[in-house]
Amino acid sequence: MGEMCKIDSKDLRVASSMVVNAGWGVGPHGESEVGPRLKDEKKEKLKATFREFDKDHNGYITRDELAEVLRKLGSIDPGDIDDLLAEADTNKNGVIEIDEFVEWLSGGSSDGNLMIEYGEALRPMFDAIDQDHSGVITQKEFVECHGILQGALSLNPIEDEKQDHKVDPFKLGEEADKAFLLVDGDSNRKINFAEFAKLLKDPIVQSGISAEDLIACVSKLAQSLQEVFAGIRMAERGEISEDQPWMLAKLITELADATREFQDTIHRSSLAHEAGDPMQQTRWMRAPGALSVTRLKTMHMRHLPLNMRLVADSVFDVLCVPTPGHTGDSEDCVWLAEAARTLQYISGVQRKEDRQYYRFDRNNGGWRVDESKDADKYFTSVLRGLPAELGVFYILQTHANFTFEICWADIKRALIASVDMGWLTTEGRIAVEEYFENKVSADISEEITKTSKNKLTEEQLNKRVQAYMETKMILRPRMVMAVLSKLNILKVNPTWKMFMTEV
């Protein structure tokens, strides 16, 4: 076939954000979450995105301009570009005009919308299967991956087998070669990114799953698959001894769990849309991509500079929350922040600053000082409107700088802050800390039992546990929330429910 090209993650994020920042939330039937028709403001944002694509600003998008954007999302054949152009070009004049563009990308079931909105979420899995990093998945790579996923599920059966394969996006119920032929649309014995995205199109669109939830479960599955591939290669090279089969077995068990979690996440999202799950009304608001706690702290330091000759140390206390009245994962939601520092002076005096308030508006320059008269009262009223479980989650996300990872030290700080806010009891905080300490202790003890005949004393084990947690332990904020719900400390929310099976 024609020319292929490879991308890096930066290109992917840039291309995806062009459209995701237009502010959609697409339901299972291709309708926008703001209603059957896009509001005028949403149309204007899509028109602004159109102008980003229209490089020469002549009022329409040519095939070459469309190809440039699509190639940033992954390897794609000329035939796929032609298909997507034909899908958007409803008047068949060979280019995409602005009204066609808006209509094309406001429909959740279009191939173009799938490629652009969900491209970043699907890319990790594509890259995991593409082991030689050629930009395409060969039949050999697909068959090996298919067999490993099938084998992982078979070796780790669940009690009720009828619950397995509620959805089967990877066609694990088919023979590997047959499944490959179903995906290889142009029969060239290679699967490019466009074909891979189409493989997952129906389950994604029908479930109405958010890009955020899809990123979380696909990233976990892709990482687990890569670890199994690495383990298999180690075994083939003889780097795993005969008395260490548990290493590969553990990886395969984790892969089975990640595969079922991926299937279950899409299945639950579909059920929630069909039933109109009331819990969707208390779903957390995803932060805009440009929101950064680090930038907020920098602004605060510029707003209230310190004489560093007198200050020995300063510790920030920050909380970011979304304003009410928005639905879905809107990039246009205005966020609020409360920030203060505890200052330790060289003289030994300690002082806590008065709290300052900030607003984040992506469409108005990002973070700025909230100079409104009642900024503190409004922030407090927003906090009072949050259920405890979302309040704790926003504290964890703030401490994680709204990334997918948070260290143990920041987890403990977030839990203490949650107690101070009244969203968590001291007993609940201690229970969560003990849960993770016991889990790490059990894992370390199991590893030592398998790899060494010498047992550790209780004191030695405790020291190793603390050292691991303080220096190496990295978790997702959602996993911490899953433990809080598992221990019946906070209510379950769909945002982290998927993680409750692994904690």
Steps between C-alpha positions, in 0.01 A plus 500: 500500500593863517732690725484445877627732768568474872428754774603577853269564793542878475367506142210284609403727789519810280282351227249358746473821699405698190165327502457387860546861611196588293303374798301194394352224702360238263230258604441145377278610215721775367318782679683776681458507875375857468201376301403373155646812348826669582460834670619801308809533719599142428459559128730798529765286668475239226535777246814616678631143478416503128723804458784312672469226238461744211870587476476733200181668629314467173173398665516125449710198599671320216597135495864591573403713800282220636779247442746715694276499808407132477861389462577663834258252655673190364588299192227534242468390139401730214183295461399577859557870442274481194232318701503763774490782246201336333330462840534873571452634145123468475462721191772301320705794377829350613564724803356543849317827553442649841137386539595149391782499752273600789243237405765232452667542837185556701383149412628243750473210257721644226839341434660844506361578843623163628852552365540849642313487831617153608834483318707582809313240706547217249860572406671323798332168415591529132862571593509205742392257227732660243808343659747590227382865502446496124182708520279206398391175667608196300297180492768328710481771767120496504479120525754491784314771693163336436632165623653653813176678592297185438747294702507747789120483532498121466770450765323736740130411473236680705230325702218591264630446148179648361621835628806479276501670157203729570663707231774364276672794326813297423296209360647252747210267432631447145802306378801729476546484121129550439494796738796653314323475165195673649717795605728516194255691285722537193638144525864611484596285801565810710279700735557874507371731771182588312407132466582442866275789605215359290540166680399675824253745349169325568559413868637849572221691329224278636633522857534879501817460707692821563848546355628536859367160609621339179851640545516356853400143416680479163825633648488238774427219251777616265755516781402154623530358147845654455615345830381156386681541167818595689460199732455264206813635330694454825380140525599436137850630574523279809504796738218354711615188682292185537433576868355843419192419288290708739647819349340444159186349654448816705533719191247285312254519790534879504441506124180294540380744766580802280324342200184431700515848650512648150202289392307575817565874480350523153215268603416706811516825305251356252263390777523838670401680179214261431362524853566868549713421805436774758861473619604670181366820658772484765780412263818696540593778258819439304744791524589684178826383350674834565411511871821472702543527876867577441408805293254608767774487763728706274226761460446506876871559560496789253184640654641477854881498473714407800827633633689172470781635717262471793308183405647156562213300351147533365233234456200548272143409588296496177159369398349521151131431430266557202216748509152343497256496212710316242444150364734238356873569465470853363827677426313826552418448866637777721707367790564663837804471725582588856870539582706588804851437628631406840825694539790396719731793565871472573430661836288197596166676467229316306212682331213396275394741227145614445332292234496636146250407230551439130294414193603285205323573171651337192331757278624795705872444536514221758566577867432848637443651842133501598449861603124474555380623840347170607759263351551324834127459563437366150785250532358382833154461349645284221672279757176457691330383183746215448428150633780376725629245249550760226652746744764246602560410136563865405747530788686191374495631143631838612790335684565291184506818289207346308715220359442125524765449772546599863776401743441364849612821674246703303230239564551541874492879471178479296337272757592736783359793301180299446467456877551875548222565248263267685463263203692222673534389861833440670400136541432475127838654418682255725304206355607591146865544597498166683334331202782602266770423756359150553474442126860604438612290797322192363649551152853538635461197726373289210790608279756420770344159564531411131849635445681447831515246780578770757206661675493860612434604855192713556718806546690431177176445310351823633810695398488351150129578470549863605801540269304366205195715566700817553729462197332277241126483557306679226121461468216638298273736696211278389659200670509689829133585453426136418647396836296767680186356340605139552540570871153663502649831606371693197230432241586321178511715187520372139821699453699260719269200524701318233805498730325330792570152364877547526537654846 
